[in-house]
Amino acid sequence: MSLDTWLLFASAALIVILIPGPLSLLMVSNSLNYGLRRSLPGFAGGVSASICLLSASALGLGALLLASERLFSLLKIIGALYLFYLAWQSWQASRQAAKPTQAEEQPVNPSFRAMFWKAFGLGASNPKDILFFAAFLPQFISAQRPLLGQLLVMIATWAMLDLACKLFYGLSAQGAARYLRSGKGHCWFNRISAALFGGAGAASLLSR
């Protein structure tokens, strides 16, 4: 991959990654609830999901989803149900935060594995991402160069940019942590998170 093509790909990828989505919201929520350092497994899970989706697109899964409407619909329903589950979790957290007796209690830190797989599941549960990568990657691939090398460069670039953006969202959340970790702020943040997760799930089901 030439330097000019790589710079163009990196710029386009950065713009796409910076657009907030459900996974970005989860990163912010984790950072507020458990701190930035404890949230690193979630960052790793989200980036791993992106790497898997990129690899799946390169292997032709995007073409398979385009050819199979039933498979695409099934994966879309699974992704929407997972978003509804996260909305329910956030709503339950808002109810706990609203209780005065919970104000001084520290949140229970989930295990590395639980946090990793929660983020990975959210990142990997949207089949539209596979279709996006299937349409996005070929724009920067040269038929005159080895395919494997180009794909590895793009996957590594995407992973680094994705991790940097997730850390950016986590650090940004720390700036508002003093208010959002208070009882009322925490309650409203989780209510808004529940609404956004639920809205994303509904939008996924209603979209074509």
Buried (B, 14 or more C-beta within 10 A) or exposed (E): BEEEBBEEBBEEBBEBBEEEBBBBBBBBBBBBBBBBEBBBBBBBBBBBBBBBBBEBBBEEBBEBBBEEEEBBBEBBBBBBEBBBBBBEBBBEBBEBBBEEEBEEEEBEEBEBEEBBBBBBBBBBBBBBBBBBBBEBBEEBBEEEEEEEEBBEBBBEBBBEBBBEBBBBBBEEBBEEBEEBBBBEBBBBBBBEBBEBBBEBBBEBBEEE
